[in-house]
Amino acid sequence: MFIRRRTSQTLVLLGAFFLLLSLVPITAAQSAESVPANEHEPDVLVNWMELLYDRVEAEAIDAPAASRLYAYAGITGYQAVVPGIQGGISMSGQVYDLPDMPLIDSDQIYDWPSSANGALATVIPAILPESQETAQAVRRLQQQMQRARERDVESEVVLRSMEYGKQVAQIILEWMEDDGYLDILGLEYEIPTGDDRLWVPTREGMLPVEPYWGELRGFALSYPAGCAIEPTMVFSTDPNSTFYKQALEVKVTGDNLTSWQQDTARYWVDTPGQTGAPAGHWMMIVSQVVDQLDLSLEMASMTYGLVGISLGDAFISAWYVKYQDNLLRPVTYIQRYIDPEWESFIESPGFPEYPSGHSVASAAAATVLTEMFGTTAFVDNSVRKHGLEPRAYTSFMAAASEAAISRLYGGIHYRQAIELGMTHGECIGNNVINYVLLRSVPQGE
């Protein structure tokens, strides 16, 4: 009797054991989760940003307009992967007027590189001028990234993730249509006259570049003059005045440029149509930081997103002040009051002088990068493709300072526009860091 009961119990236990074994595959499938973004490589973002840079260069997009494209691309990349970031917070409700994003299906598996691929393959051709070359480049990269993911991930998961990315992209494109850009297209601008301090084009046929850019909706900056600094240098033609002496400094510096100063002016000029514009230079620096610090897809998406926003706000704010202050260029002043034959090393671009856009944008991007990664030495080789040798920097702010002072070497800005422009940009960068929160802060920190 005792033996029979034990045999019966054994049979019951064995039956239960085999039943559990049969259930294991089902349970595992039900509990499978998406691989988080911090376990993915950032290649998809790096490749798309490089493509955008190349197309901005090929289409000769001007500096303010280029900054807008990099900002929207950075936001798109982040929003496409934020559901895969533990504790990640959407930019919706933080960046101005950005609506809520679509929700993922919590019962499904997603591949976050594929989501980013679908999103950027949708946004980038929509924000660039239509061209066969752009369409072909986008299609090639989208297919290349898709094939790469399908080698490691089921095709069904890849396609589902790309579709989610496209949904994110559509919302961003609709949001983008209301930023004011379409309202300023083709608007006529009459250059103010009647005062000797006012900006005038520095060559015949030069048209003002984006005179209404300051009217666009910002990203993290509440209003365009929010970080602006009132210029303190009073216009004067008196040789003893600060204004005259700062103009004279531009002339004397330009007349005695060292080879290093000439190279520095060329290095940071980032002329539209010859490079991917000044904002693109900093986005390519981000790509190098991603590689140097071995960042994950998660951190790369945050970095491109925040730096992109800082550059977008920097150009809106700088351009607002430029056309409000409307100050003449050093070359104009020098030719009128000091030396009529003088020419600057770099041609002055077609917009007012104050503040230095290079200073504002570079300081804004460098401030964000410093807040994220501290004082980090790096080598910038982003302009090697343009025949310039890489340069080493001890920090992001060191690179920003060099970009800023390069405009003095080029004969493009007075020192006031450079130094106050840096402070202006630091304010914009800090504003981004302070008001766009991408990850929840643990209680007590």
Secondary structure, DSSP 8 states (H G I E B T S, - for coil): -HHHHHHHHHHHHHHHHHHHHHHHHHHHHHH-----GGGS-SHHHHHHHHHHHHHHHHTT--HHHHHHHHHHHHHHHHHHHGGGSTTB--SBTTBTT--------TTS---HHHHHHHHHHHHHHHHS---HHHHHHHHHHHHHHHHHHHTTS-HHHHHHHHHHHHHHHHHHHHHHTTSSHHHHTT-------S-TTB---SSTT---S-TTGGGS--SS-SSTTTT-----------TTSHHHHHHHHHHHHHHT--HHHHHHHHHHH--BTTBSHHHHHHHHHHHHHHHHTT--HHHHHHHHHHHHHHHHHHHHHHHHHHHHH-B--HHHHHHHHT-TT---SS---SS--SS-HHHHHHHHHHHHHHHHH-S--EEE-TTGGGT---EEESSHHHHHHHHHHHHHHTT---HHHHHHHHHHHHHHHHHHHHH---B---TT-
